């Protein structure tokens, strides 16, 4: 069974999802791939411990603090490749960015490959089911341009500006 809860952020309604008291999803209302990985029965439950911790984490984040991702038990649902990309995202420091190409180069080096498609990385970044906490908003185009964000570029821009203050 999947539990859900809502969080009202400065950017609008966010849906949280958990299974076995681990966070498996965090989506802005109506973002691309909303609830995409959820295949089980869904029940609203605002008292799950992971939701209370996540809401506290988000409160602090939106106040400009830098809560640690390791405070939360995360278990995003995805392929091995996507999980590898998401793990790299978790290591992008607060207030910093990384390009899709840099992530592709990092993975290709780890796998001993000559190269890897930045587009494949972009697909994995775009399907990140735990927005904000797994900071896909910190990934930019090779020229530093803001590109794709499942929640909308306006939200990506807001999050990056928040982290610059």
Long-range contacts (C-beta under 8 A, 24 or more apart in sequence): 1-40, 1-41, 1-42, 1-43, 2-38, 2-40, 2-41, 2-42, 2-43, 3-42, 3-43, 3-44, 3-45, 3-48, 3-51, 4-42, 4-43, 4-44, 4-45, 5-44, 5-45, 5-46, 5-48, 5-51, 5-55, 7-54, 7-55, 7-58, 9-58, 9-62, 10-62, 10-158, 11-151, 11-155, 11-158, 11-159, 14-58, 14-131, 14-132, 16-51, 16-54, 16-55, 17-42, 18-48, 18-50, 18-51, 19-75, 20-75, 21-48, 21-49, 21-50, 21-73, 22-50, 22-73, 22-74, 22-75, 23-50, 23-54, 23-72, 23-73, 23-74, 23-75, 23-130, 23-133, 24-74, 24-75, 24-76, 24-77, 24-129, 24-130, 25-76, 25-77, 25-129, 25-130, 26-54, 26-129, 26-130, 26-131, 26-132, 26-133, 27-129, 27-131, 27-150, 27-151, 28-131, 28-151, 28-152, 28-155, 31-131, 31-150, 31-151, 31-152, 32-126, 32-150, 32-151, 33-126, 33-127, 33-129, 33-150, 36-127, 36-129, 37-76, 37-77, 37-78, 37-129, 54-133, 57-133, 58-132, 61-132, 61-162, 62-162, 64-162, 64-165, 66-94, 69-133, 69-134, 72-133, 74-130, 74-133, 74-134, 76-128, 76-129, 76-130, 76-134, 77-129, 78-124, 78-127, 78-129, 81-120, 81-124, 82-124, 82-127, 82-128, 84-124, 85-121, 85-124, 85-125, 86-124, 86-128, 86-130, 86-134, 89-125, 89-128, 89-134, 89-135, 89-136, 89-138, 89-139, 90-134, 90-135, 92-135, 92-138, 92-139, 94-135, 94-163, 95-163, 95-164, 96-138, 97-138, 97-139, 97-140, 97-144, 97-160, 98-138, 98-139, 98-140, 99-139, 99-140, 99-141, 99-142, 99-144, 100-125, 100-139, 100-140, 100-141, 100-142, 100-147, 101-142, 103-139, 118-142, 122-147, 122-148, 126-150, 132-159, 135-159, 138-163
